[in-house]
Amino acid sequence: MTDVWIVILGLAAVTFAIRLSGALIGQRIPQHGAWARALNALPGSLIVALVSVSLLSGGPREWLAGAVALTVAILTSNLPLTMVCGIAAIWGLRQFF
């Protein structure tokens, strides 16, 4: 057996193990209580952390794109639309200004 096949089989085994462990551990995640509330808040917390770092380390373009995203969020309460508008705003500002 060549080294390439050993690597392919090893990666396949690791991928299967990761997926299987996710399915087995996922059944043990609490549905109620403090841990469930913390896990439900985690995705939003990660987005806020990433955006705040970008805003604090950025300049006027990033702040303007953040203002656009904030305005869309307040007006629509639609997270996907807010993200698309914020990404489009920062892309446009970086491309043309």
A tleap script that builds the chain and sets N, CA, C and O, in Angstrom:
source leaprc.protein.ff14SB
mol = sequence {
  NMET THR ASP VAL TRP ILE VAL ILE LEU GLY
  LEU ALA ALA VAL THR PHE ALA ILE ARG LEU
  SER GLY ALA LEU ILE GLY GLN ARG ILE PRO
  GLN HIE GLY ALA TRP ALA ARG ALA LEU ASN
  ALA LEU PRO GLY SER LEU ILE VAL ALA LEU
  VAL SER VAL SER LEU LEU SER GLY GLY PRO
  ARG GLU TRP LEU ALA GLY ALA VAL ALA LEU
  THR VAL ALA ILE LEU THR SER ASN LEU PRO
  LEU THR MET VAL CYS GLY ILE ALA ALA ILE
  TRP GLY LEU ARG GLN PHE CPHE
}
set mol.1.N position { 0.860 -1.175 0.000 }
set mol.1.CA position { 0.000 0.000 0.000 }
set mol.1.C position { 0.906 1.236 0.000 }
set mol.1.O position { 1.888 1.303 0.739 }
set mol.2.N position { 0.561 2.193 -0.827 }
set mol.2.CA position { 1.388 3.400 -0.912 }
set mol.2.C position { 1.063 4.362 0.223 }
set mol.2.O position { 0.050 4.219 0.907 }
set mol.3.N position { 1.927 5.331 0.407 }
set mol.3.CA position { 1.733 6.329 1.462 }
set mol.3.C position { 0.465 7.150 1.241 }
set mol.3.O position { -0.190 7.560 2.199 }
set mol.4.N position { 0.126 7.384 -0.010 }
set mol.4.CA position { -1.064 8.173 -0.310 }
set mol.4.C position { -2.318 7.475 0.214 }
set mol.4.O position { -3.182 8.120 0.808 }
set mol.5.N position { -2.421 6.178 -0.001 }
set mol.5.CA position { -3.595 5.437 0.459 }
set mol.5.C position { -3.651 5.374 1.977 }
set mol.5.O position { -4.738 5.400 2.555 }
set mol.6.N position { -2.515 5.294 2.622 }
set mol.6.CA position { -2.489 5.293 4.089 }
set mol.6.C position { -3.024 6.623 4.618 }
set mol.6.O position { -3.800 6.652 5.573 }
set mol.7.N position { -2.606 7.718 3.993 }
set mol.7.CA position { -3.088 9.036 4.403 }
set mol.7.C position { -4.589 9.151 4.155 }
set mol.7.O position { -5.319 9.640 5.018 }
set mol.8.N position { -5.060 8.707 2.991 }
set mol.8.CA position { -6.484 8.778 2.669 }
set mol.8.C position { -7.303 7.960 3.660 }
set mol.8.O position { -8.324 8.442 4.151 }
set mol.9.N position { -6.888 6.753 3.962 }
set mol.9.CA position { -7.625 5.916 4.911 }
set mol.9.C position { -7.578 6.502 6.326 }
set mol.9.O position { -8.570 6.454 7.052 }
set mol.10.N position { -6.439 7.048 6.710 }
set mol.10.CA position { -6.330 7.682 8.021 }
set mol.10.C position { -7.252 8.877 8.153 }
set mol.10.O position { -7.924 9.037 9.171 }
set mol.11.N position { -7.290 9.726 7.120 }
set mol.11.CA position { -8.172 10.893 7.139 }
set mol.11.C position { -9.643 10.476 7.141 }
set mol.11.O position { -10.466 11.102 7.808 }
set mol.12.N position { -9.970 9.426 6.400 }
set mol.12.CA position { -11.350 8.933 6.387 }
set mol.12.C position { -11.740 8.420 7.768 }
set mol.12.O position { -12.853 8.679 8.227 }
set mol.13.N position { -10.851 7.701 8.433 }
set mol.13.CA position { -11.145 7.192 9.782 }
set mol.13.C position { -11.328 8.331 10.777 }
set mol.13.O position { -12.237 8.290 11.606 }
set mol.14.N position { -10.474 9.341 10.702 }
set mol.14.CA position { -10.591 10.478 11.616 }
set mol.14.C position { -11.882 11.241 11.349 }
set mol.14.O position { -12.561 11.643 12.294 }
set mol.15.N position { -12.233 11.449 10.086 }
set mol.15.CA position { -13.472 12.137 9.744 }
set mol.15.C position { -14.677 11.364 10.268 }
set mol.15.O position { -15.596 11.956 10.835 }
set mol.16.N position { -14.678 10.066 10.085 }
set mol.16.CA position { -15.782 9.246 10.587 }
set mol.16.C position { -15.862 9.317 12.107 }
set mol.16.O position { -16.956 9.407 12.664 }
set mol.17.N position { -14.715 9.278 12.786 }
set mol.17.CA position { -14.692 9.339 14.250 }
set mol.17.C position { -15.238 10.677 14.751 }
set mol.17.O position { -15.971 10.715 15.739 }
set mol.18.N position { -14.889 11.765 14.081 }
set mol.18.CA position { -15.387 13.077 14.480 }
set mol.18.C position { -16.900 13.147 14.314 }
set mol.18.O position { -17.599 13.642 15.198 }
set mol.19.N position { -17.405 12.657 13.196 }
set mol.19.CA position { -18.852 12.685 12.966 }
set mol.19.C position { -19.593 11.780 13.953 }
set mol.19.O position { -20.651 12.152 14.459 }
set mol.20.N position { -19.051 10.612 14.223 }
set mol.20.CA position { -19.680 9.690 15.159 }
set mol.20.C position { -19.676 10.262 16.580 }
set mol.20.O position { -20.671 10.153 17.297 }
set mol.21.N position { -18.575 10.860 16.978 }
set mol.21.CA position { -18.525 11.435 18.325 }
set mol.21.C position { -19.496 12.609 18.447 }
set mol.21.O position { -20.102 12.796 19.501 }
set mol.22.N position { -19.650 13.400 17.386 }
set mol.22.CA position { -20.627 14.486 17.414 }
set mol.22.C position { -22.038 13.970 17.589 }
set mol.22.O position { -22.828 14.559 18.327 }
set mol.23.N position { -22.365 12.881 16.922 }
set mol.23.CA position { -23.709 12.300 17.044 }
set mol.23.C position { -23.925 11.716 18.437 }
set mol.23.O position { -25.009 11.854 19.004 }
set mol.24.N position { -22.916 11.073 18.986 }
set mol.24.CA position { -23.056 10.471 20.310 }
set mol.24.C position { -23.065 11.517 21.420 }
set mol.24.O position { -23.858 11.423 22.357 }
set mol.25.N position { -22.200 12.497 21.318 }
set mol.25.CA position { -22.132 13.537 22.347 }
set mol.25.C position { -23.316 14.487 22.218 }
set mol.25.O position { -23.806 15.003 23.222 }
set mol.26.N position { -23.778 14.721 21.001 }
set mol.26.CA position { -24.896 15.633 20.779 }
set mol.26.C position { -26.161 15.208 21.499 }
set mol.26.O position { -26.984 16.052 21.853 }
set mol.27.N position { -26.327 13.927 21.717 }
set mol.27.CA position { -27.503 13.438 22.429 }
set mol.27.C position { -27.432 13.764 23.920 }
set mol.27.O position { -28.456 13.756 24.603 }
set mol.28.N position { -26.247 14.048 24.421 }
set mol.28.CA position { -26.077 14.320 25.855 }
set mol.28.C position { -26.090 15.811 26.182 }
set mol.28.O position { -25.973 16.183 27.350 }
set mol.29.N position { -26.228 16.671 25.173 }
set mol.29.CA position { -26.276 18.109 25.426 }
set mol.29.C position { -27.572 18.426 26.160 }
set mol.29.O position { -28.647 17.993 25.745 }
set mol.30.N position { -27.471 19.178 27.244 }
set mol.30.CA position { -28.693 19.471 28.011 }
set mol.30.C position { -29.674 20.326 27.213 }
set mol.30.O position { -29.275 21.222 26.467 }
set mol.31.N position { -30.950 20.037 27.382 }
set mol.31.CA position { -31.995 20.767 26.678 }
set mol.31.C position { -32.575 21.889 27.536 }
set mol.31.O position { -33.257 22.772 27.018 }
set mol.32.N position { -32.310 21.862 28.842 }
set mol.32.CA position { -32.852 22.846 29.766 }
set mol.32.C position { -31.751 23.245 30.747 }
set mol.32.O position { -30.786 22.507 30.943 }
set mol.33.N position { -31.904 24.401 31.352 }
set mol.33.CA position { -30.974 24.825 32.386 }
set mol.33.C position { -29.937 25.814 31.871 }
set mol.33.O position { -30.015 26.307 30.745 }
set mol.34.N position { -28.962 26.086 32.737 }
set mol.34.CA position { -27.947 27.099 32.447 }
set mol.34.C position { -27.073 26.713 31.257 }
set mol.34.O position { -26.757 27.559 30.421 }
set mol.35.N position { -26.683 25.444 31.176 }
set mol.35.CA position { -25.830 25.018 30.058 }
set mol.35.C position { -26.557 25.164 28.727 }
set mol.35.O position { -25.955 25.587 27.740 }
set mol.36.N position { -27.812 24.829 28.684 }
set mol.36.CA position { -28.583 24.961 27.443 }
set mol.36.C position { -28.684 26.427 27.030 }
set mol.36.O position { -28.548 26.747 25.849 }
set mol.37.N position { -28.922 27.319 27.992 }
set mol.37.CA position { -28.986 28.752 27.674 }
set mol.37.C position { -27.631 29.263 27.176 }
set mol.37.O position { -27.569 30.049 26.231 }
set mol.38.N position { -26.556 28.815 27.811 }
set mol.38.CA position { -25.213 29.248 27.390 }
set mol.38.C position { -24.899 28.754 25.984 }
set mol.38.O position { -24.358 29.508 25.176 }
set mol.39.N position { -25.226 27.517 25.682 }
set mol.39.CA position { -24.956 26.981 24.349 }
set mol.39.C position { -25.821 27.643 23.289 }
set mol.39.O position { -25.382 27.798 22.149 }
set mol.40.N position { -27.041 28.036 23.640 }
set mol.40.CA position { -27.902 28.738 22.688 }
set mol.40.C position { -27.394 30.143 22.399 }
set mol.40.O position { -27.602 30.659 21.301 }
set mol.41.N position { -26.730 30.769 23.367 }
set mol.41.CA position { -26.212 32.128 23.191 }
set mol.41.C position { -24.850 32.144 22.509 }
set mol.41.O position { -24.397 33.208 22.087 }
set mol.42.N position { -24.197 31.019 22.391 }
set mol.42.CA position { -22.829 30.958 21.875 }
set mol.42.C position { -22.667 31.482 20.452 }
set mol.42.O position { -21.743 32.264 20.228 }
set mol.43.N position { -23.494 31.113 19.471 }
set mol.43.CA position { -23.283 31.623 18.108 }
set mol.43.C position { -23.339 33.146 18.029 }
set mol.43.O position { -22.506 33.764 17.366 }
set mol.44.N position { -24.305 33.746 18.692 }
set mol.44.CA position { -24.412 35.204 18.686 }
set mol.44.C position { -23.215 35.858 19.352 }
set mol.44.O position { -22.730 36.894 18.897 }
set mol.45.N position { -22.744 35.254 20.424 }
set mol.45.CA position { -21.573 35.794 21.127 }
set mol.45.C position { -20.331 35.755 20.242 }
set mol.45.O position { -19.523 36.684 20.258 }
set mol.46.N position { -20.181 34.700 19.485 }
set mol.46.CA position { -19.025 34.595 18.583 }
set mol.46.C position { -19.083 35.648 17.486 }
set mol.46.O position { -18.058 36.239 17.144 }
set mol.47.N position { -20.259 35.890 16.934 }
set mol.47.CA position { -20.405 36.909 15.894 }
set mol.47.C position { -20.088 38.289 16.456 }
set mol.47.O position { -19.390 39.073 15.813 }
set mol.48.N position { -20.593 38.594 17.647 }
set mol.48.CA position { -20.319 39.883 18.271 }
set mol.48.C position { -18.824 40.043 18.528 }
set mol.48.O position { -18.276 41.124 18.310 }
set mol.49.N position { -18.163 39.000 18.980 }
set mol.49.CA position { -16.730 39.068 19.239 }
set mol.49.C position { -15.952 39.339 17.957 }
set mol.49.O position { -15.039 40.164 17.951 }
set mol.50.N position { -16.299 38.661 16.884 }
set mol.50.CA position { -15.589 38.862 15.614 }
set mol.50.C position { -15.821 40.257 15.054 }
set mol.50.O position { -14.887 40.903 14.579 }
set mol.51.N position { -17.055 40.718 15.109 }
set mol.51.CA position { -17.379 42.041 14.570 }
set mol.51.C position { -16.731 43.131 15.404 }
set mol.51.O position { -16.212 44.100 14.850 }
set mol.52.N position { -16.750 42.994 16.721 }
set mol.52.CA position { -16.164 44.041 17.564 }
set mol.52.C position { -14.662 44.154 17.357 }
set mol.52.O position { -14.129 45.263 17.373 }
set mol.53.N position { -13.973 43.056 17.164 }
set mol.53.CA position { -12.537 43.113 16.885 }
set mol.53.C position { -12.285 43.820 15.553 }
set mol.53.O position { -11.368 44.634 15.445 }
set mol.54.N position { -13.090 43.512 14.550 }
set mol.54.CA position { -12.938 44.172 13.249 }
set mol.54.C position { -13.207 45.669 13.353 }
set mol.54.O position { -12.495 46.470 12.748 }
set mol.55.N position { -14.220 46.046 14.107 }
set mol.55.CA position { -14.526 47.470 14.254 }
set mol.55.C position { -13.444 48.203 15.035 }
set mol.55.O position { -13.038 49.300 14.652 }
set mol.56.N position { -12.977 47.610 16.116 }
set mol.56.CA position { -11.978 48.277 16.941 }
set mol.56.C position { -10.617 48.382 16.264 }
set mol.56.O position { -9.872 49.327 16.523 }
set mol.57.N position { -10.288 47.440 15.414 }
set mol.57.CA position { -9.001 47.490 14.724 }
set mol.57.C position { -9.111 48.167 13.357 }
set mol.57.O position { -8.093 48.397 12.704 }
set mol.58.N position { -10.319 48.488 12.918 }
set mol.58.CA position { -10.526 49.088 11.604 }
set mol.58.C position { -10.568 50.599 11.654 }
set mol.58.O position { -10.387 51.227 12.697 }
set mol.59.N position { -10.810 51.146 10.499 }
set mol.59.CA position { -10.876 52.590 10.363 }
set mol.59.C position { -12.277 53.048 10.016 }
set mol.59.O position { -13.257 52.372 10.330 }
set mol.60.N position { -12.370 54.196 9.370 }
set mol.60.CA position { -13.682 54.767 9.027 }
set mol.60.C position { -14.523 53.870 8.121 }
set mol.60.O position { -15.748 53.847 8.244 }
set mol.61.N position { -13.890 53.140 7.223 }
set mol.61.CA position { -14.663 52.260 6.334 }
set mol.61.C position { -15.367 51.165 7.123 }
set mol.61.O position { -16.537 50.870 6.878 }
set mol.62.N position { -14.654 50.565 8.068 }
set mol.62.CA position { -15.258 49.512 8.874 }
set mol.62.C position { -16.381 50.068 9.757 }
set mol.62.O position { -17.413 49.421 9.940 }
set mol.63.N position { -16.172 51.270 10.301 }
set mol.63.CA position { -17.215 51.884 11.120 }
set mol.63.C position { -18.448 52.219 10.293 }
set mol.63.O position { -19.572 52.055 10.769 }
set mol.64.N position { -18.254 52.686 9.061 }
set mol.64.CA position { -19.391 52.997 8.194 }
set mol.64.C position { -20.144 51.721 7.811 }
set mol.64.O position { -21.374 51.702 7.793 }
set mol.65.N position { -19.403 50.661 7.506 }
set mol.65.CA position { -20.053 49.386 7.191 }
set mol.65.C position { -20.798 48.855 8.418 }
set mol.65.O position { -21.884 48.290 8.283 }
set mol.66.N position { -20.233 49.029 9.601 }
set mol.66.CA position { -20.921 48.635 10.834 }
set mol.66.C position { -22.190 49.423 11.041 }
set mol.66.O position { -23.196 48.882 11.499 }
set mol.67.N position { -22.150 50.709 10.704 }
set mol.67.CA position { -23.358 51.551 10.824 }
set mol.67.C position { -24.430 51.095 9.842 }
set mol.67.O position { -25.616 51.080 10.172 }
set mol.68.N position { -24.013 50.725 8.643 }
set mol.68.CA position { -24.969 50.207 7.654 }
set mol.68.C position { -25.615 48.928 8.186 }
set mol.68.O position { -26.835 48.777 8.132 }
set mol.69.N position { -24.797 48.011 8.698 }
set mol.69.CA position { -25.328 46.751 9.226 }
set mol.69.C position { -26.245 46.997 10.420 }
set mol.69.O position { -27.291 46.360 10.542 }
set mol.70.N position { -25.858 47.919 11.300 }
set mol.70.CA position { -26.697 48.228 12.457 }
set mol.70.C position { -28.044 48.814 12.032 }
set mol.70.O position { -29.082 48.478 12.602 }
set mol.71.N position { -28.020 49.685 11.032 }
set mol.71.CA position { -29.260 50.280 10.530 }
set mol.71.C position { -30.180 49.210 9.945 }
set mol.71.O position { -31.382 49.199 10.211 }
set mol.72.N position { -29.602 48.313 9.146 }
set mol.72.CA position { -30.407 47.231 8.561 }
set mol.72.C position { -30.957 46.328 9.660 }
set mol.72.O position { -32.102 45.883 9.581 }
set mol.73.N position { -30.153 46.054 10.680 }
set mol.73.CA position { -30.604 45.193 11.781 }
set mol.73.C position { -31.764 45.825 12.528 }
set mol.73.O position { -32.732 45.146 12.872 }
set mol.74.N position { -31.667 47.127 12.781 }
set mol.74.CA position { -32.742 47.804 13.513 }
set mol.74.C position { -34.014 47.863 12.678 }
set mol.74.O position { -35.111 47.663 13.200 }
set mol.75.N position { -33.873 48.136 11.386 }
set mol.75.CA position { -35.050 48.293 10.537 }
set mol.75.C position { -35.733 46.981 10.191 }
set mol.75.O position { -36.957 46.935 10.070 }
set mol.76.N position { -34.962 45.915 10.031 }
set mol.76.CA position { -35.548 44.667 9.531 }
set mol.76.C position { -35.582 43.531 10.539 }
set mol.76.O position { -36.407 42.628 10.402 }
set mol.77.N position { -34.723 43.543 11.539 }
set mol.77.CA position { -34.586 42.421 12.490 }
set mol.77.C position { -34.333 41.103 11.764 }
set mol.77.O position { -34.785 40.046 12.205 }
set mol.78.N position { -33.614 41.172 10.661 }
set mol.78.CA position { -33.335 40.009 9.832 }
set mol.78.C position { -31.820 39.784 9.832 }
set mol.78.O position { -31.084 40.548 9.207 }
set mol.79.N position { -31.349 38.742 10.526 }
set mol.79.CA position { -29.916 38.507 10.663 }
set mol.79.C position { -29.220 38.231 9.330 }
set mol.79.O position { -28.188 38.846 9.060 }
set mol.80.N position { -29.739 37.330 8.478 }
set mol.80.CA position { -29.046 37.094 7.209 }
set mol.80.C position { -28.949 38.358 6.340 }
set mol.80.O position { -27.914 38.613 5.725 }
set mol.81.N position { -30.023 39.139 6.293 }
set mol.81.CA position { -29.998 40.373 5.512 }
set mol.81.C position { -28.990 41.359 6.097 }
set mol.81.O position { -28.280 42.035 5.352 }
set mol.82.N position { -28.925 41.445 7.418 }
set mol.82.CA position { -27.960 42.320 8.077 }
set mol.82.C position { -26.536 41.925 7.719 }
set mol.82.O position { -25.704 42.781 7.419 }
set mol.83.N position { -26.259 40.629 7.752 }
set mol.83.CA position { -24.904 40.156 7.433 }
set mol.83.C position { -24.555 40.433 5.976 }
set mol.83.O position { -23.447 40.877 5.675 }
set mol.84.N position { -25.488 40.176 5.079 }
set mol.84.CA position { -25.241 40.426 3.655 }
set mol.84.C position { -24.992 41.912 3.408 }
set mol.84.O position { -24.072 42.275 2.674 }
set mol.85.N position { -25.801 42.763 4.013 }
set mol.85.CA position { -25.624 44.211 3.814 }
set mol.85.C position { -24.311 44.700 4.414 }
set mol.85.O position { -23.639 45.540 3.814 }
set mol.86.N position { -23.935 44.196 5.574 }
set mol.86.CA position { -22.659 44.578 6.173 }
set mol.86.C position { -21.472 44.134 5.344 }
set mol.86.O position { -20.519 44.891 5.157 }
set mol.87.N position { -21.526 42.910 4.847 }
set mol.87.CA position { -20.437 42.402 3.996 }
set mol.87.C position { -20.377 43.173 2.692 }
set mol.87.O position { -19.293 43.519 2.223 }
set mol.88.N position { -21.533 43.447 2.101 }
set mol.88.CA position { -21.561 44.218 0.856 }
set mol.88.C position { -21.039 45.636 1.078 }
set mol.88.O position { -20.334 46.185 0.231 }
set mol.89.N position { -21.388 46.221 2.217 }
set mol.89.CA position { -20.929 47.579 2.509 }
set mol.89.C position { -19.415 47.623 2.664 }
set mol.89.O position { -18.766 48.494 2.085 }
set mol.90.N position { -18.844 46.710 3.426 }
set mol.90.CA position { -17.394 46.749 3.622 }
set mol.90.C position { -16.668 46.409 2.324 }
set mol.90.O position { -15.605 46.966 2.050 }
set mol.91.N position { -17.224 45.507 1.524 }
set mol.91.CA position { -16.599 45.186 0.244 }
set mol.91.C position { -16.614 46.418 -0.667 }
set mol.91.O position { -15.598 46.772 -1.266 }
set mol.92.N position { -17.770 47.059 -0.762 }
set mol.92.CA position { -17.870 48.240 -1.618 }
set mol.92.C position { -16.978 49.377 -1.152 }
set mol.92.O position { -16.341 50.045 -1.966 }
set mol.93.N position { -16.931 49.595 0.144 }
set mol.93.CA position { -16.086 50.669 0.670 }
set mol.93.C position { -14.608 50.374 0.444 }
set mol.93.O position { -13.840 51.284 0.133 }
set mol.94.N position { -14.207 49.140 0.594 }
set mol.94.CA position { -12.796 48.780 0.373 }
set mol.94.C position { -12.430 48.791 -1.100 }
set mol.94.O position { -11.288 49.090 -1.447 }
set mol.95.N position { -13.369 48.473 -1.968 }
set mol.95.CA position { -13.096 48.456 -3.414 }
set mol.95.C position { -13.023 49.869 -3.996 }
set mol.95.O position { -12.158 50.153 -4.825 }
set mol.96.N position { -13.911 50.741 -3.571 }
set mol.96.CA position { -14.075 52.008 -4.281 }
set mol.96.C position { -13.604 53.225 -3.496 }
set mol.96.O position { -13.517 54.314 -4.064 }
set mol.97.N position { -13.296 53.078 -2.210 }
set mol.97.CA position { -12.854 54.239 -1.431 }
set mol.97.C position { -11.583 53.954 -0.692 }
set mol.97.O position { -11.071 54.823 0.013 }
savepdb mol mol.pdb
quit
